[in-house]
Amino acid sequence: MLVETSFGHITLKPWGIRQNAECWADLLTFVRSFGAGVESGALSSKTDLGQLADRIIRRSTDSLLPAEISIADALKILPALWELNDLDNLGKLLALYPQALRVQGRLRT
């Protein structure tokens, strides 16, 4: 997926199995923290939000990135990552995981 930023276009890649849990947790933390800051009228932890966004974005692209990614650019990139990794359906997939393990166990016996 291609996203236009202030420093040019970057190509985002879907998260792999190992990255998925870490990136998903970071993205949800970012959304929760950003939302709380907006509601209270003060984003007091801009550096924490920036670090979270930076970590998520760097794991999600092989494109050349600037040393610091602005919050404005992060707010363009993070929704694209949400869509690219189909996080709306992640909860449904996680709910099916225990059932898949049981079926897999039965098939092995």
GUTORPA-540576 format. One record per residue: residue number from 1; residue in one letter; y, x, z of N, C-alpha, C in turn. Coordinates in steps of 0.001 Angstrom, whole numbers. Layout:
// residues N
{NUM; A; {Y; X; Z}; {Y; X; Z}; {Y; X; Z}}
...
END
This chain:
// residues 109
{1; M; {-1164; 853; 0}; {0; 0; 0}; {1231; 902; 0}}
{2; L; {2186; 580; -840}; {3412; 1357; -991}; {4554; 666; -253}}
{3; V; {5302; 1442; 556}; {6427; 902; 1320}; {7653; 1762; 1045}}
{4; E; {8782; 1096; 771}; {10036; 1813; 537}; {10756; 2012; 1867}}
{5; T; {11178; 3257; 2121}; {11902; 3594; 3345}; {13198; 4309; 2984}}
{6; S; {13982; 4656; 3982}; {15236; 5370; 3731}; {14981; 6777; 3204}}
{7; F; {13794; 7323; 3443}; {13472; 8673; 2986}; {12561; 8663; 1758}}
{8; G; {12395; 7524; 1126}; {11582; 7395; -85}; {10399; 6473; 137}}
{9; H; {9523; 6445; -839}; {8321; 5604; -749}; {7208; 6368; -38}}
{10; I; {6439; 5643; 765}; {5240; 6239; 1348}; {4051; 5338; 1032}}
{11; T; {2910; 5966; 912}; {1674; 5238; 657}; {905; 5132; 1964}}
{12; L; {618; 3911; 2359}; {-133; 3671; 3587}; {-1604; 3511; 3258}}
{13; K; {-2445; 3998; 4149}; {-3893; 3850; 3969}; {-4444; 3014; 5115}}
{14; P; {-5488; 2249; 4857}; {-6080; 1451; 5935}; {-6666; 2373; 7003}}
{15; W; {-6707; 1888; 8220}; {-7253; 2676; 9312}; {-8763; 2746; 9205}}
{16; G; {-9297; 3901; 9523}; {-10739; 4072; 9559}; {-11290; 3540; 10870}}
{17; I; {-12585; 3558; 10994}; {-13257; 3049; 12194}; {-12734; 3748; 13447}}
{18; R; {-12610; 5062; 13408}; {-12171; 5808; 14591}; {-10711; 5556; 14928}}
{19; Q; {-9887; 5370; 13910}; {-8457; 5156; 14135}; {-8148; 3725; 14536}}
{20; N; {-8980; 2803; 14144}; {-8658; 1386; 14273}; {-8285; 981; 15697}}
{21; A; {-9108; 1308; 16664}; {-8843; 886; 18045}; {-7569; 1517; 18584}}
{22; E; {-7381; 2820; 18331}; {-6188; 3509; 18828}; {-4925; 2955; 18187}}
{23; C; {-4935; 2822; 16876}; {-3757; 2324; 16160}; {-3473; 877; 16531}}
{24; W; {-4502; 78; 16645}; {-4338; -1329; 16990}; {-3699; -1456; 18366}}
{25; A; {-4185; -682; 19332}; {-3627; -725; 20691}; {-2173; -265; 20690}}
{26; D; {-1879; 813; 19967}; {-496; 1303; 19880}; {413; 275; 19223}}
{27; L; {-68; -363; 18167}; {751; -1342; 17455}; {1036; -2558; 18338}}
{28; L; {41; -3029; 19062}; {266; -4163; 19962}; {1222; -3792; 21095}}
{29; T; {1107; -2572; 21609}; {2035; -2103; 22646}; {3448; -2048; 22101}}
{30; F; {3595; -1558; 20864}; {4914; -1495; 20234}; {5503; -2894; 20099}}
{31; V; {4714; -3821; 19579}; {5200; -5193; 19363}; {5598; -5831; 20693}}
{32; R; {4753; -5668; 21703}; {5046; -6246; 23019}; {6316; -5632; 23619}}
{33; S; {6446; -4312; 23567}; {7613; -3625; 24139}; {8885; -3952; 23379}}
{34; F; {8787; -3968; 22056}; {9961; -4277; 21240}; {10402; -5712; 21489}}
{35; G; {9442; -6623; 21524}; {9763; -8030; 21777}; {10406; -8232; 23135}}
{36; A; {9893; -7556; 24153}; {10470; -7673; 25498}; {11887; -7122; 25517}}
{37; G; {12118; -6029; 24798}; {13455; -5443; 24734}; {14445; -6341; 24030}}
{38; V; {13999; -6979; 22970}; {14868; -7895; 22230}; {15207; -9102; 23100}}
{39; E; {14205; -9655; 23786}; {14433; -10826; 24643}; {15392; -10525; 25790}}
{40; S; {15279; -9327; 26363}; {16142; -8982; 27498}; {17520; -8515; 27046}}
{41; G; {17648; -8224; 25760}; {18932; -7769; 25231}; {19148; -6277; 25354}}
{42; A; {18156; -5560; 25827}; {18300; -4110; 25976}; {16981; -3424; 25655}}
{43; L; {17006; -2625; 24627}; {15829; -1820; 24301}; {15978; -495; 25036}}
{44; S; {15588; -475; 26297}; {15817; 692; 27146}; {14901; 1862; 26812}}
{45; S; {13772; 1595; 26204}; {12819; 2675; 25941}; {12719; 2976; 24455}}
{46; K; {13860; 3189; 23813}; {13849; 3469; 22373}; {13007; 4694; 22054}}
{47; T; {13048; 5715; 22923}; {12259; 6911; 22645}; {10772; 6606; 22712}}
{48; D; {10352; 5791; 23700}; {8939; 5421; 23791}; {8507; 4627; 22563}}
{49; L; {9342; 3678; 22156}; {9032; 2890; 20961}; {8964; 3786; 19738}}
{50; G; {9899; 4702; 19625}; {9916; 5626; 18493}; {8679; 6498; 18454}}
{51; Q; {8248; 6957; 19630}; {7052; 7796; 19694}; {5801; 7004; 19320}}
{52; L; {5716; 5780; 19802}; {4580; 4920; 19440}; {4547; 4685; 17935}}
{53; A; {5688; 4285; 17381}; {5769; 4016; 15941}; {5427; 5266; 15147}}
{54; D; {5970; 6402; 15567}; {5717; 7662; 14873}; {4225; 7979; 14855}}
{55; R; {3577; 7816; 15999}; {2144; 8115; 16096}; {1327; 7199; 15184}}
{56; I; {1645; 5918; 15177}; {924; 4961; 14331}; {1110; 5311; 12856}}
{57; I; {2350; 5551; 12470}; {2663; 5796; 11058}; {2032; 7092; 10578}}
{58; R; {2094; 8144; 11382}; {1520; 9435; 10966}; {4; 9348; 10787}}
{59; R; {-668; 8490; 11547}; {-2122; 8306; 11381}; {-2455; 7461; 10156}}
{60; S; {-1432; 6838; 9570}; {-1668; 5843; 8524}; {-1234; 6271; 7137}}
{61; T; {-846; 7528; 6984}; {-410; 7983; 5671}; {-662; 9474; 5505}}
{62; D; {-826; 9887; 4267}; {-885; 11306; 3932}; {424; 11738; 3287}}
{63; S; {1369; 10801; 3159}; {2665; 11094; 2549}; {3466; 12027; 3445}}
{64; L; {4357; 12779; 2823}; {5254; 13662; 3553}; {6274; 12813; 4304}}
{65; L; {6394; 13051; 5599}; {7293; 12262; 6446}; {8355; 13172; 7057}}
{66; P; {9522; 12608; 7361}; {10543; 13407; 8040}; {10104; 13711; 9475}}
{67; A; {10787; 14649; 10113}; {10448; 15014; 11489}; {10571; 13817; 12425}}
{68; E; {11552; 12967; 12176}; {11752; 11786; 13010}; {11873; 10555; 12121}}
{69; I; {11118; 9532; 12439}; {11153; 8275; 11686}; {12034; 7301; 12456}}
{70; S; {13030; 6758; 11782}; {13954; 5838; 12455}; {13251; 4524; 12793}}
{71; I; {13774; 3841; 13792}; {13235; 2527; 14160}; {13375; 1564; 12980}}
{72; A; {14483; 1681; 12230}; {14681; 806; 11062}; {13552; 994; 10049}}
{73; D; {13177; 2253; 9794}; {12069; 2507; 8864}; {10743; 2045; 9464}}
{74; A; {10566; 2269; 10762}; {9330; 1827; 11422}; {9165; 321; 11302}}
{75; L; {10275; -406; 11397}; {10203; -1866; 11302}; {9918; -2343; 9882}}
{76; K; {10027; -1462; 8907}; {9591; -1784; 7542}; {8107; -1456; 7374}}
{77; I; {7683; -371; 8005}; {6322; 142; 7810}; {5284; -614; 8651}}
{78; L; {5597; -877; 9907}; {4599; -1473; 10812}; {4102; -2847; 10369}}
{79; P; {4966; -3746; 9880}; {4424; -5022; 9380}; {3478; -4836; 8188}}
{80; A; {3772; -3833; 7362}; {2884; -3555; 6227}; {1524; -3076; 6731}}
{81; L; {1527; -2276; 7796}; {256; -1825; 8373}; {-527; -2985; 8972}}
{82; W; {185; -3913; 9578}; {-459; -5109; 10142}; {-1195; -5857; 9036}}
{83; E; {-496; -6033; 7915}; {-1078; -6749; 6768}; {-2212; -5953; 6136}}
{84; L; {-1996; -4658; 5932}; {-2983; -3803; 5278}; {-4302; -3764; 6049}}
{85; N; {-4205; -3733; 7362}; {-5406; -3639; 8196}; {-5925; -4991; 8657}}
{86; D; {-5340; -6053; 8130}; {-5780; -7428; 8373}; {-5966; -7717; 9860}}
{87; L; {-4945; -7389; 10646}; {-5049; -7549; 12093}; {-5075; -9002; 12530}}
{88; D; {-4662; -9912; 11678}; {-4751; -11327; 12037}; {-6202; -11758; 12214}}
{89; N; {-7110; -11102; 11508}; {-8528; -11460; 11588}; {-9326; -10553; 12519}}
{90; L; {-8678; -9540; 13097}; {-9399; -8592; 13936}; {-10046; -9270; 15140}}
{91; G; {-9332; -10168; 15781}; {-9889; -10862; 16945}; {-11158; -11617; 16602}}
{92; K; {-11169; -12238; 15441}; {-12362; -12975; 15007}; {-13532; -12021; 14797}}
{93; L; {-13235; -10869; 14203}; {-14295; -9891; 13953}; {-14836; -9322; 15261}}
{94; L; {-13941; -9028; 16207}; {-14388; -8497; 17493}; {-15238; -9512; 18246}}
{95; A; {-14928; -10773; 18106}; {-15713; -11817; 18764}; {-17132; -11880; 18198}}
{96; L; {-17298; -11529; 16942}; {-18620; -11557; 16312}; {-19445; -10305; 16606}}
{97; Y; {-18821; -9257; 17117}; {-19492; -7977; 17326}; {-20724; -8080; 18235}}
{98; P; {-20634; -8720; 19411}; {-21832; -8829; 20261}; {-22990; -9546; 19557}}
{99; Q; {-22666; -10566; 18794}; {-23701; -11297; 18058}; {-24349; -10379; 17023}}
{100; A; {-23548; -9575; 16352}; {-24081; -8646; 15353}; {-25004; -7623; 16006}}
{101; L; {-24662; -7166; 17205}; {-25521; -6213; 17913}; {-26867; -6841; 18271}}
{102; R; {-26851; -8097; 18706}; {-28110; -8789; 19038}; {-28996; -8926; 17801}}
{103; V; {-28403; -9314; 16691}; {-29163; -9465; 15444}; {-29721; -8116; 15016}}
{104; Q; {-28905; -7081; 15115}; {-29356; -5743; 14740}; {-30532; -5311; 15619}}
{105; G; {-30469; -5623; 16912}; {-31563; -5292; 17826}; {-32848; -6008; 17457}}
{106; R; {-32742; -7275; 17071}; {-33927; -8043; 16660}; {-34532; -7489; 15379}}
{107; L; {-33688; -7036; 14464}; {-34188; -6506; 13197}; {-34929; -5191; 13392}}
{108; R; {-34564; -4446; 14404}; {-35213; -3150; 14653}; {-36576; -3312; 15318}}
{109; T; {-36811; -4453; 15960}; {-38090; -4622; 16674}; {-39149; -5225; 15795}}
END
